[in-house]
Amino acid sequence: MKYLSTRDTQKTPFTVSSADAIKRGLAPDRGLFMPESIPTLTSEDFASLLTMRYEERAADILARFLTDYDKNLLLADCTAAYAADRFPGGAAPVVHIGDNIHSLELWHGPTCAFKDMALQIMPRLLSRALTMTGEKRLAHILVATSGDTGKAALEGYRDVDGVKITVFYPVDGVSPMQKRQMTTQRGENVNVCAVYGNFDDAQSGVKSIFADKQLAERAEENGFFFSSANSINWGRLAPQIVYYISAYCDLVNNKTITMGDTVNVCVPTGNFGNIFAAYIAREMGLPLGKLICASNANCVLTDFIRTGVYDRTRPFYKTMSPSMDILISSNLERLLFLLGGSEMTADCMAQLSESGKYTAPASVMEKLRDVFAGYYCTEEETASVIRASFTGRKYLCDTHTAVGLGAAEKYRQETGDDRPIILASTASPYKFPADVLKSLGETPASEDPAELLNALHNISGTAIPEPLAQTLTLPVRFTQTVAPADMAKVIFE
């Protein structure tokens, strides 16, 4: 399996192995790496996957994309990444929350967010890639985060040999708990820096560093090269495909559905990576119907799906679901590539860079709408969903999951489609305790993180996740804040 860039318009495209794609992160032309083809799953494959544990399913699916990796080593890495001590609540349990909606809880890992599902295995994939490609330089991982990716990447890459990692986050664009998780991070090879501006400013800064040939040469002189842990890296996105396949298998095994039944998927998303992984699973043959793309007030994706116009030149809102406060959804580029080809994709990305907007061809949008539906929730609607879920469903959800649940309910009301829904639950409610408490009608007595966690515990009767409780005992290590233009200086310091 070879990988090519979403923007490569040459007659004979430049291709690399999966190991090289994971090592590089971005293609030389700033496009995103994609496999030359999508492997398909047969009925025999599904029968086999039904009998497997999560880590075995992960190794099986990854091996179909990472064909240059040793299958036995992949299984060993997946077994270590998804071990019970890292995911004490199970790697990706499925919980029925009523109305034939099944919450795929992706937050039982070491940082209590869905990013753990990819970022516990990705450092192992990169470490293997460095060896496989004969790389002698240090890999310096650059991450822009809207909250969850940063902590998950820091934890995943902590003290990994041959790697350093720098995480940039918007100074006022993450929750207090997310900020504390990052600024107290342990490890000798980690660095964290706040950026004035929003997530898109931080993400654009990282992309600019990747595109700067002079910085690449300077890094080379200092014995390192740049790579990425964001979902622009295929090594980050591929592991996300697994949990949709695993969730479907679990629903078959517990007799909720029969193999072959079609189910819908709803994903709260900002960067489009998580829902694109569901699309890849669908292309592999998983019986998924509609993919419901859920947005908060920054509803650039909802508007694109409905109008065909992608326009980031709009007001930016800080919401209670900060991991979705994004106006440049990087992984949408991969979907455009699959639906319209590299020439169209390169043209759209050039327009986005120059004017902040583009219009996708009608033929592409017709194919896109056959699969995707877009909905969004306001802040008031999100709070209402949290309250209604807790009182009516007896299910406590975080602010992002609430956006997904609200979108799923809107989709059903509008279409009458009552097929089962797998809802991607992307974070523990304890990562956003103040907003969850306010949504439940409570007025927090203090902004102190410990008091907020205890207050939510006392009201809900649910357990405080141990990783979050532990975070409160660690000293703050990182306090630097810079302008986006100074991000490169941070790296070379």
FENGI-V483453 format. One record per pair of residues at least 12 apart in sequence whose ideal C-beta (glycine too) atoms are under 7 Angstrom apart, sorted by sequence separation. I is the first residue (numbers start at 1). J is the second residue. D is the distance in whole Angstrom. If there is no record, write none. Layout:
# FENGI-V483453
i:I j:J d:D
i:I j:J d:D
This chain:
# FENGI-V483453
i:3 j:15 d:6
i:21 j:33 d:4
i:59 j:71 d:7
i:62 j:74 d:6
i:92 j:104 d:6
i:93 j:105 d:5
i:141 j:153 d:7
i:153 j:165 d:6
i:279 j:291 d:6
i:293 j:305 d:6
i:300 j:312 d:6
i:333 j:345 d:6
i:336 j:348 d:6
i:348 j:360 d:7
i:2 j:15 d:4
i:3 j:16 d:5
i:126 j:139 d:7
i:154 j:167 d:6
i:169 j:182 d:6
i:265 j:278 d:5
i:278 j:291 d:5
i:314 j:327 d:7
i:389 j:402 d:7
i:408 j:421 d:5
i:434 j:447 d:7
i:2 j:16 d:7
i:92 j:106 d:6
i:153 j:167 d:6
i:300 j:314 d:7
i:2 j:17 d:7
i:3 j:18 d:6
i:59 j:74 d:5
i:93 j:108 d:7
i:167 j:182 d:6
i:248 j:263 d:7
i:312 j:327 d:4
i:408 j:423 d:6
i:437 j:452 d:7
i:453 j:468 d:7
i:59 j:75 d:4
i:141 j:157 d:6
i:210 j:226 d:6
i:275 j:291 d:6
i:312 j:328 d:6
i:333 j:349 d:6
i:386 j:402 d:5
i:389 j:405 d:6
i:453 j:469 d:7
i:1 j:18 d:6
i:150 j:167 d:4
i:209 j:226 d:7
i:344 j:361 d:7
i:382 j:399 d:6
i:385 j:402 d:4
i:442 j:459 d:6
i:3 j:21 d:4
i:90 j:108 d:6
i:275 j:293 d:5
i:298 j:316 d:7
i:405 j:423 d:6
i:434 j:452 d:6
i:437 j:455 d:6
i:56 j:75 d:7
i:59 j:78 d:4
i:89 j:108 d:3
i:150 j:169 d:5
i:298 j:317 d:6
i:404 j:423 d:5
i:433 j:452 d:4
i:437 j:456 d:6
i:440 j:459 d:6
i:58 j:78 d:4
i:88 j:108 d:7
i:297 j:317 d:4
i:382 j:402 d:5
i:385 j:405 d:5
i:404 j:424 d:6
i:433 j:453 d:6
i:436 j:456 d:6
i:8 j:29 d:6
i:15 j:36 d:7
i:87 j:108 d:5
i:244 j:265 d:6
i:340 j:361 d:6
i:382 j:403 d:6
i:385 j:406 d:4
i:5 j:27 d:4
i:7 j:29 d:5
i:87 j:109 d:5
i:141 j:163 d:6
i:143 j:165 d:7
i:145 j:167 d:6
i:297 j:319 d:5
i:450 j:472 d:5
i:7 j:30 d:7
i:8 j:31 d:6
i:55 j:78 d:4
i:86 j:109 d:6
i:139 j:162 d:6
i:141 j:164 d:7
i:171 j:194 d:4
i:265 j:288 d:6
i:296 j:319 d:5
i:430 j:453 d:6
i:433 j:456 d:5
i:449 j:472 d:6
i:5 j:29 d:5
i:7 j:31 d:3
i:55 j:79 d:5
i:58 j:82 d:7
i:86 j:110 d:6
i:138 j:162 d:6
i:139 j:163 d:5
i:140 j:164 d:5
i:141 j:165 d:4
i:142 j:166 d:6
i:143 j:167 d:5
i:144 j:168 d:5
i:145 j:169 d:5
i:165 j:189 d:6
i:171 j:195 d:6
i:263 j:287 d:7
i:269 j:293 d:6
i:336 j:360 d:7
i:340 j:364 d:4
i:382 j:406 d:6
i:401 j:425 d:4
i:6 j:31 d:4
i:39 j:64 d:4
i:92 j:117 d:7
i:143 j:168 d:7
i:164 j:189 d:5
i:165 j:190 d:5
i:166 j:191 d:4
i:167 j:192 d:5
i:168 j:193 d:5
i:169 j:194 d:6
i:170 j:195 d:6
i:171 j:196 d:6
i:173 j:198 d:5
i:262 j:287 d:5
i:263 j:288 d:6
i:264 j:289 d:5
i:269 j:294 d:7
i:296 j:321 d:5
i:339 j:364 d:5
i:381 j:406 d:5
i:401 j:426 d:6
i:5 j:31 d:3
i:6 j:32 d:5
i:39 j:65 d:7
i:138 j:164 d:6
i:140 j:166 d:7
i:163 j:189 d:6
i:169 j:195 d:7
i:173 j:199 d:6
i:261 j:287 d:6
i:262 j:288 d:7
i:263 j:289 d:7
i:264 j:290 d:5
i:265 j:291 d:5
i:266 j:292 d:4
i:267 j:293 d:7
i:268 j:294 d:4
i:298 j:324 d:7
i:377 j:403 d:5
i:400 j:426 d:5
i:401 j:427 d:7
i:430 j:456 d:6
i:55 j:82 d:5
i:146 j:173 d:6
i:147 j:174 d:4
i:151 j:178 d:7
i:166 j:193 d:7
i:168 j:195 d:5
i:170 j:197 d:6
i:260 j:287 d:6
i:262 j:289 d:4
i:265 j:292 d:7
i:267 j:294 d:6
i:298 j:325 d:5
i:300 j:327 d:5
i:400 j:427 d:6
i:429 j:456 d:7
i:5 j:33 d:6
i:6 j:34 d:6
i:54 j:82 d:6
i:146 j:174 d:7
i:147 j:175 d:6
i:154 j:182 d:6
i:158 j:186 d:7
i:159 j:187 d:5
i:170 j:198 d:5
i:264 j:292 d:6
i:266 j:294 d:6
i:296 j:324 d:5
i:298 j:326 d:6
i:301 j:329 d:6
i:336 j:364 d:7
i:339 j:367 d:5
i:397 j:425 d:6
i:158 j:187 d:4
i:159 j:188 d:6
i:170 j:199 d:5
i:272 j:301 d:7
i:295 j:324 d:7
i:298 j:327 d:6
i:300 j:329 d:7
i:339 j:368 d:6
i:377 j:406 d:4
i:398 j:427 d:4
i:3 j:33 d:4
i:4 j:34 d:6
i:35 j:65 d:6
i:148 j:178 d:7
i:151 j:181 d:4
i:159 j:189 d:6
i:377 j:407 d:6
i:398 j:428 d:6
i:3 j:34 d:6
i:147 j:178 d:4
i:151 j:182 d:5
i:154 j:185 d:5
i:170 j:201 d:7
i:376 j:407 d:7
i:398 j:429 d:4
i:3 j:35 d:6
i:4 j:36 d:6
i:130 j:162 d:6
i:150 j:182 d:5
i:158 j:190 d:6
i:170 j:202 d:6
i:375 j:407 d:4
i:397 j:429 d:6
i:115 j:148 d:5
i:119 j:152 d:4
i:123 j:156 d:5
i:127 j:160 d:6
i:169 j:202 d:7
i:240 j:273 d:7
i:244 j:277 d:7
i:396 j:429 d:5
i:398 j:431 d:6
i:399 j:432 d:5
i:1 j:35 d:5
i:2 j:36 d:5
i:86 j:120 d:6
i:115 j:149 d:5
i:119 j:153 d:5
i:122 j:156 d:6
i:123 j:157 d:5
i:168 j:202 d:5
i:240 j:274 d:6
i:244 j:278 d:5
i:398 j:432 d:5
i:430 j:464 d:6
i:1 j:36 d:7
i:113 j:148 d:4
i:127 j:162 d:7
i:375 j:410 d:5
i:430 j:465 d:6
i:116 j:152 d:5
i:120 j:156 d:6
i:154 j:190 d:5
i:237 j:273 d:5
i:241 j:277 d:5
i:245 j:281 d:5
i:375 j:411 d:6
i:399 j:435 d:5
i:54 j:91 d:4
i:115 j:152 d:4
i:119 j:156 d:4
i:123 j:160 d:5
i:126 j:163 d:7
i:168 j:205 d:7
i:240 j:277 d:4
i:244 j:281 d:4
i:399 j:436 d:7
i:428 j:465 d:5
i:431 j:468 d:7
i:54 j:92 d:6
i:82 j:120 d:7
i:168 j:206 d:7
i:248 j:286 d:6
i:373 j:411 d:6
i:398 j:436 d:7
i:430 j:468 d:5
i:81 j:120 d:4
i:113 j:152 d:6
i:237 j:276 d:7
i:241 j:280 d:5
i:81 j:121 d:4
i:111 j:151 d:5
i:231 j:271 d:6
i:237 j:277 d:6
i:241 j:281 d:5
i:111 j:152 d:5
i:245 j:286 d:6
i:231 j:273 d:3
i:244 j:286 d:6
i:310 j:352 d:7
i:78 j:121 d:6
i:81 j:124 d:6
i:313 j:356 d:4
i:77 j:121 d:6
i:111 j:155 d:5
i:312 j:356 d:5
i:313 j:357 d:6
i:110 j:155 d:5
i:311 j:356 d:7
i:312 j:357 d:7
i:311 j:357 d:4
i:18 j:65 d:6
i:77 j:124 d:4
i:310 j:357 d:6
i:18 j:66 d:4
i:309 j:357 d:7
i:310 j:358 d:5
i:18 j:67 d:7
i:19 j:68 d:5
i:18 j:68 d:6
i:309 j:359 d:5
i:386 j:436 d:6
i:390 j:440 d:6
i:17 j:68 d:5
i:18 j:69 d:7
i:308 j:359 d:6
i:308 j:360 d:5
i:387 j:439 d:6
i:146 j:199 d:4
i:270 j:323 d:6
i:386 j:439 d:4
i:387 j:440 d:6
i:270 j:324 d:4
i:308 j:362 d:7
i:386 j:440 d:7
i:387 j:441 d:7
i:73 j:128 d:7
i:144 j:199 d:7
i:269 j:324 d:7
i:270 j:325 d:7
i:271 j:326 d:6
i:276 j:331 d:5
i:383 j:438 d:7
i:268 j:324 d:6
i:270 j:326 d:4
i:279 j:335 d:7
i:383 j:439 d:4
i:272 j:329 d:4
i:308 j:365 d:4
i:144 j:202 d:4
i:271 j:329 d:5
i:273 j:331 d:4
i:276 j:334 d:6
i:69 j:128 d:6
i:144 j:203 d:4
i:270 j:329 d:7
i:271 j:330 d:6
i:272 j:331 d:4
i:276 j:335 d:6
i:320 j:379 d:6
i:271 j:331 d:6
i:272 j:332 d:5
i:319 j:379 d:6
i:144 j:205 d:7
i:321 j:382 d:7
i:144 j:206 d:4
i:320 j:382 d:6
i:58 j:121 d:7
i:305 j:368 d:7
i:1 j:65 d:6
i:68 j:132 d:7
i:142 j:206 d:5
i:305 j:369 d:7
i:396 j:460 d:5
i:1 j:67 d:4
i:396 j:462 d:6
i:142 j:209 d:6
i:305 j:372 d:5
i:305 j:373 d:7
i:306 j:374 d:6
i:305 j:374 d:3
i:111 j:181 d:6
i:157 j:229 d:7
i:302 j:374 d:4
i:301 j:374 d:6
i:302 j:375 d:6
i:302 j:376 d:4
i:153 j:229 d:4
i:324 j:400 d:6
i:299 j:376 d:4
i:323 j:400 d:6
i:321 j:399 d:4
i:140 j:219 d:7
i:293 j:372 d:6
i:295 j:374 d:7
i:320 j:399 d:5
i:321 j:400 d:5
i:324 j:403 d:7
i:291 j:371 d:6
i:293 j:373 d:7
i:296 j:376 d:6
i:149 j:230 d:6
i:291 j:372 d:5
i:292 j:373 d:5
i:293 j:374 d:5
i:294 j:375 d:6
i:295 j:376 d:4
i:296 j:377 d:6
i:297 j:378 d:6
i:297 j:379 d:6
i:321 j:403 d:5
i:290 j:373 d:5
i:292 j:375 d:6
i:140 j:224 d:5
i:142 j:226 d:6
i:138 j:223 d:6
i:139 j:224 d:7
i:140 j:225 d:7
i:137 j:223 d:6
i:138 j:224 d:4
i:139 j:225 d:6
i:140 j:226 d:6
i:141 j:227 d:6
i:142 j:228 d:6
i:143 j:229 d:5
i:144 j:230 d:6
i:296 j:382 d:7
i:137 j:224 d:5
i:141 j:228 d:7
i:143 j:230 d:6
i:137 j:225 d:5
i:139 j:227 d:5
i:141 j:229 d:5
i:279 j:371 d:7
i:232 j:330 d:5
i:231 j:331 d:6
i:22 j:125 d:6
i:23 j:126 d:7
i:22 j:126 d:6
i:23 j:129 d:5
i:22 j:129 d:5
i:23 j:130 d:6
i:122 j:229 d:6
i:296 j:403 d:5
i:19 j:128 d:7
i:126 j:235 d:6
i:294 j:403 d:5
i:19 j:129 d:4
i:23 j:133 d:6
i:119 j:229 d:7
i:125 j:235 d:5
i:294 j:404 d:4
i:23 j:135 d:6
i:320 j:432 d:7
i:19 j:132 d:4
i:20 j:133 d:6
i:122 j:235 d:5
i:294 j:407 d:3
i:19 j:133 d:6
i:122 j:236 d:5
i:292 j:407 d:6
i:320 j:435 d:4
i:292 j:408 d:6
i:119 j:236 d:7
i:122 j:239 d:7
i:118 j:236 d:5
i:121 j:239 d:5
i:198 j:316 d:6
i:292 j:411 d:5
i:118 j:239 d:4
i:117 j:239 d:6
i:118 j:240 d:5
i:117 j:240 d:6
i:146 j:270 d:6
i:203 j:328 d:6
i:117 j:243 d:6
i:199 j:325 d:6
i:200 j:326 d:7
i:198 j:325 d:7
i:199 j:326 d:5
i:200 j:327 d:5
i:290 j:417 d:7
i:200 j:328 d:5
i:289 j:419 d:6
i:268 j:400 d:5
i:268 j:401 d:7
i:268 j:403 d:5
i:268 j:404 d:4
i:106 j:243 d:6
i:267 j:404 d:6
i:266 j:404 d:5
i:104 j:243 d:6
i:266 j:407 d:6
i:266 j:408 d:4
i:104 j:247 d:5
i:173 j:318 d:6
i:175 j:322 d:6
i:174 j:322 d:6
i:102 j:251 d:7
i:173 j:322 d:6
i:274 j:424 d:6
i:92 j:243 d:4
i:173 j:325 d:6
i:94 j:247 d:5
i:264 j:417 d:7
i:92 j:246 d:6
i:92 j:247 d:6
i:264 j:419 d:5
i:266 j:421 d:6
i:94 j:250 d:5
i:263 j:419 d:6
i:268 j:424 d:7
i:94 j:251 d:6
i:262 j:419 d:6
i:263 j:420 d:4
i:264 j:421 d:5
i:265 j:422 d:5
i:266 j:423 d:5
i:267 j:424 d:4
i:263 j:421 d:7
i:266 j:424 d:7
i:268 j:426 d:6
i:263 j:422 d:6
i:114 j:274 d:7
i:257 j:420 d:6
i:256 j:420 d:7
i:65 j:238 d:5
i:147 j:322 d:5
i:148 j:323 d:5
i:247 j:422 d:5
i:62 j:238 d:6
i:146 j:322 d:6
i:147 j:323 d:4
i:62 j:239 d:7
i:146 j:323 d:5
i:244 j:422 d:7
i:146 j:325 d:6
i:61 j:241 d:6
i:146 j:326 d:6
i:30 j:211 d:6
i:58 j:239 d:7
i:61 j:242 d:5
i:26 j:210 d:5
i:58 j:242 d:5
i:61 j:245 d:6
i:57 j:242 d:6
i:57 j:245 d:6
i:57 j:246 d:5
i:54 j:246 d:6
i:49 j:245 d:7
i:50 j:249 d:5
i:32 j:232 d:6
i:49 j:249 d:5
i:33 j:234 d:5
i:25 j:227 d:4
i:26 j:228 d:6
i:50 j:252 d:6
i:24 j:227 d:7
i:25 j:228 d:3
i:50 j:253 d:6
i:23 j:227 d:6
i:26 j:232 d:6
i:25 j:232 d:7
i:25 j:233 d:5
i:22 j:233 d:6
i:22 j:234 d:6
i:21 j:234 d:5
i:22 j:235 d:4
i:46 j:259 d:6
i:3 j:234 d:7
i:38 j:280 d:6
i:41 j:284 d:5
i:40 j:284 d:6
i:41 j:285 d:4
i:38 j:283 d:5
i:39 j:284 d:6
i:40 j:285 d:5
i:38 j:284 d:6
i:178 j:431 d:6
i:177 j:431 d:5
i:177 j:432 d:7
i:175 j:431 d:6
i:177 j:433 d:7
i:175 j:432 d:5
i:180 j:449 d:6
i:177 j:449 d:6
i:176 j:449 d:6
i:215 j:488 d:6
i:218 j:492 d:7
i:209 j:487 d:7
i:148 j:427 d:6
i:205 j:484 d:4
i:209 j:488 d:6
i:204 j:484 d:7
i:202 j:484 d:7
i:205 j:487 d:4
i:201 j:484 d:5
i:193 j:478 d:7
i:196 j:481 d:6
i:192 j:478 d:4
i:194 j:480 d:7
i:184 j:471 d:6
i:191 j:478 d:7
i:193 j:480 d:5
i:194 j:481 d:4
i:195 j:482 d:6
i:196 j:483 d:5
i:197 j:484 d:6
i:193 j:482 d:6
i:195 j:484 d:6
i:181 j:471 d:5
i:184 j:474 d:4
i:177 j:468 d:7
i:180 j:471 d:6
i:184 j:475 d:7
i:184 j:476 d:6
i:185 j:477 d:7
i:195 j:487 d:7
i:183 j:476 d:5
i:184 j:477 d:6
i:183 j:477 d:6
i:98 j:393 d:5
i:183 j:478 d:5
i:97 j:393 d:5
i:183 j:479 d:7
i:193 j:490 d:5
i:97 j:395 d:5
i:34 j:334 d:6
i:32 j:333 d:6
i:32 j:334 d:6
i:34 j:337 d:6
i:101 j:408 d:6
i:114 j:424 d:7
i:171 j:481 d:5
i:114 j:426 d:4
i:113 j:426 d:7
i:114 j:427 d:7
i:113 j:427 d:5
i:112 j:427 d:7
i:112 j:428 d:4
i:100 j:418 d:7
i:102 j:420 d:6
i:104 j:422 d:5
i:106 j:424 d:6
i:107 j:425 d:7
i:112 j:430 d:7
i:113 j:431 d:7
i:102 j:421 d:7
i:104 j:423 d:6
i:106 j:425 d:6
i:107 j:426 d:7
i:112 j:431 d:6
i:168 j:487 d:6
i:100 j:420 d:5
i:101 j:421 d:5
i:102 j:422 d:5
i:103 j:423 d:5
i:104 j:424 d:5
i:105 j:425 d:5
i:106 j:426 d:6
i:107 j:427 d:5
i:100 j:421 d:7
i:102 j:423 d:7
i:104 j:425 d:6
i:107 j:428 d:5
i:101 j:423 d:6
i:103 j:425 d:5
i:166 j:490 d:7
i:166 j:491 d:6
i:6 j:333 d:5
i:6 j:334 d:6
i:6 j:337 d:4
i:9 j:342 d:5
i:8 j:342 d:5
i:9 j:343 d:5
i:7 j:342 d:6
i:6 j:342 d:6
i:9 j:346 d:6
i:7 j:345 d:6
i:6 j:345 d:5
i:7 j:346 d:4
i:7 j:349 d:6
i:140 j:491 d:7
i:112 j:465 d:5
i:112 j:467 d:6
i:111 j:467 d:6
i:112 j:468 d:6
i:110 j:467 d:5
